[in-house]
Amino acid sequence: MRILLDEDLPRRLAALLIGHEVTTVQRRGWAGIKNGRLLGLAAAEFDVFLTMDGNLEFQQNLASLPIAVLVIEAASNRMEHLTPVVPDVLQELTRIPPRSLRKVGRPI
């Protein structure tokens, strides 16, 4: 699966998503682009947009999502808080349908 990591996630997280092709918003040159436009750009190249932006579901029309969005819920975006959630992320990546938004992790 092709995954795009949002700016709010550390680049080091990509190495833990074994079996997937992962890049970051920054590497694509899309830093600073607002979520609506970013999701449209990502949809042309990626299967899943991975973020910690819990407000995304309220900012976007979920019925018209151009790409699957997976929101990580954790205490912070520090690796010590994200690493325990990685198994949940990997499991959800096997079943997240296109054009949907799902949440994984431990709500704050």
C-alpha positions, 0 to 999 in steps of 0.5 A, spaced: 500 500 500 502 507 498 502 511 504 503 518 505 505 521 512 502 528 514 506 533 516 504 532 524 507 525 524 515 524 524 518 521 518 521 515 523 514 512 523 515 510 516 520 505 517 515 501 522 510 501 517 513 494 514 511 492 507 508 498 505 511 504 500 511 510 505 513 517 504 512 524 507 508 530 505 515 534 506 518 529 501 513 530 496 514 538 496 507 539 499 508 542 506 503 547 508 498 545 503 491 545 506 488 538 507 482 539 502 487 540 496 492 535 499 487 530 499 486 531 492 493 531 490 495 525 494 489 521 491 493 521 485 499 517 488 497 514 494 492 509 497 492 512 504 493 518 508 496 517 515 495 523 520 494 525 527 489 531 525 483 529 529 479 535 526 480 532 519 473 529 519 470 535 521 473 539 516 472 535 510 466 532 507 467 524 508 462 522 503 467 525 498 474 523 500 478 522 494 483 517 498 482 513 505 484 517 511 487 513 517 487 518 523 492 516 529 490 517 536 495 518 541 498 522 547 502 526 542 506 525 535 513 523 539 515 516 537 514 513 544 507 514 543 506 512 536 510 506 536 505 502 541 500 504 536 503 501 530 500 494 530 493 497 530 495 501 524 498 495 520 492 491 522 487 497 519 491 498 513 489 491 511 482 493 511 481 500 510 476 501 504 478 507 499 474 513 500 473 512 508 476 515 514 478 510 520 481 512 527 486 507 530 490 508 537 488 510 544 484 516 544 487 521 549 
